[in-house]
Amino acid sequence: MTGAGPGQALHSSHSDTTSGYVVRREGGRVILRTLDDRLVTVHLTATTSGERLRNLGEPYADVTPRLYDELTPGTLVFAYGPVYQEEEGPYLQAGHLVFAGGAAGQWPHERAGWWTDQLRELAAFYRRAQFGERDVDFGDYRTDLRNSGQKATRQVQETDTISRMVYGMASTFLLTGDERALTVAERGSRYLHDHMRFVDQDADVVYWYHGIDVTGDREHKLFASEFGDDYRAIPAYEQIYALVGLVQTYRVTGDPTILADIEGTVRLFERFFHDPKLGGYYSHIDPVTLSPHDESLGPNRSRKNWNSVGDHAPAYLFNLYLATGAERYRRMLEHTFDMIVTHLPDRSPDGSPFVRERFHADWTPDHAWGWQQNRAVVGHNLKIAWNLMRMQGTLPKREYRALAESLGKTMPSVGLDRRRGGWYDLVERIPERGRHAFVWHDRKSWWQQEQAILAYLILAGHTGDDDFLRHARESAAFYNAFFLDHDEGGVFFTVLAQGIPYLMGNERLKGSHAMSMYHKAELCYLAEVYTRLLVHREPLDLHFRPGPGARYPDRLLRVSPDVFPPGAVVLDGVTVDGRPYADFDPTELTVRLPDSASPLAVRATVRPADRRN
Amino acid sequence: MTFTASLGSAGSSTVLHLAGRLTDADVRTLRTLVDQAVGSAPRRLLVDANDLEALVPAGVRCLAFAQQHLAPGTEMVIAGASEDLRQALARAGLTESMTVVTATATATAAA
């Protein structure tokens, strides 16, 4: 085989996405300012097509006939097409353009209701996929859903995927008041109670089965984890996410049965996962002895990790604190964040900008574990920034804010694709040749985009920093442009670096672990909350459905949509069963519930404190 | 009575016989036998609990662990379960996953 000559090299091409703001158009040439502030030229052709960013459930918004009109300065454009290598540099040919807004500060995904509408569509997709048009019966639930939402052949119901779906449905109800979503949340919660729960009366704790296999005529309980990382152990991660839907449903209904299960599981964390001596929570316990030090745990023996310490807060603990106002949960939150700011940042000389994620019992970093080694999950760093800023709302500490802002300022240079937009997945913590190398690939997963959007929205909201707001907007634009599955419904697990869906292996599934309706619903719920209350300073309605036996401390329904600094958000008005209701505290965001023999429909209108309607 | 456990077979069943009071100190023994029982890929696992006087929660977790690692379709039977054991299995959600025959029922059947 002979080598390619110079001419052949010049004619080689690949296709790629370029993201940037329109500076000007000169005929068929469009000058874009990229996300990392470089000027590039994109060349339109006679067949270049274009569309406006659209939400799930919206029709294709073709702008091909008026491309020139759409290319107004300040508009963020994702341009995809062939890239030719030429002597003077790459020649970018635009095959397709996505217009993501931004001109004159107008972003489609910041329109009031954008994220709520998206959540409504997601809820419809998952309800239809699991139950069709039938009544909601979780006996029909299956974890494995194909890309279309059709059930796959494996007959397994995983606890966490059910709970994640329950979370999504409860969140849908919070924003929309859709009773169908609440029905799914309540029945899913009951199913978890009836089928997935292990009550240990002697230890006074509750723990959750990994799942059940319903292939035969009786339940085959999966006690220890079936996942490779956690095989034959009880990982903290799974017990944490078992609570995600239960707590969000309890927020809405005050169901005492759900609360009892939640409290029993929190006792499990405190009695068997917590390290009272050196702090934090162990990552795994043995399924029989419930010890984190059992030899059977192998590489997971006496270990702590980001998930076992840091996932409590976003998965259930903030929401449990919001629902109860209980000081013990605030203290537990404080402990997890104290551990994070103390042990996770790399303070060594020439330390990595990424946090450390795995530890031995004494907090010595573990850089030998499985796939993690000395590697960074970009989204975990963003998740830390997001949740530290939330914690600022109830217990501000200089260290929390410093780490959150530091991560917020550092991550774009090491975890963001500044040519195409979007956030990467797993990279080496230590740079070589001036870059943090990709470990497996340069693809992007949906949940890490969520972390970025929420981190930068809350950072922007609490600091007023324009760079943080720009990152939030660009991250949301990339997510909405490339992760929404307009054909089949739901969102894609992974896209290639340029935004094309990657539909291979487990990444083509839509109901599996992590992909079930948590991250994408949490994004919709909190992006609507943050955008409305922190960025655009608009009011927001929330819906609750406390039952007659609702068990909230002091019988107070707490309606704050998230953790905000005291006085930042106020409760502006309440209706109960459609009628105005006056017994509420505007600054504490609490409603004293009236006695009732049936569930109450409570609608709470919250607004930024410095805005008057 | 101190705890004793043994593994045997009866026809196509693997039989795990438990007797006495199972304490935390005995769990390792039980676990080893459970692993052996599961490892033999039985068509049916019979846990003979007629002589079992009491067991700690870790014992129930051992049984849950055994149930999980049996091949799909393999029947697991707890024979001679005391009321305390039956209730512990119910709280663990295991009565939907294995056949629990209480001591009274066993005695009646044997009569």
Interface residues (C-beta under 8 A of the other chain):
Chain A: D194 H195 M196 R197 F198 V199 D200 Q201 D202 A203 Y209 I212 D213 T215 G216 R218 E219 H220 K221 L222 F223 A224 P287 V288 T289 L290
Chain B: D24 V27 R31 V56 P57 A58 R61 C62 A64 F65 Q67 Q68 P72 G73 A88 R91 A92 G93 L94 E96 S97
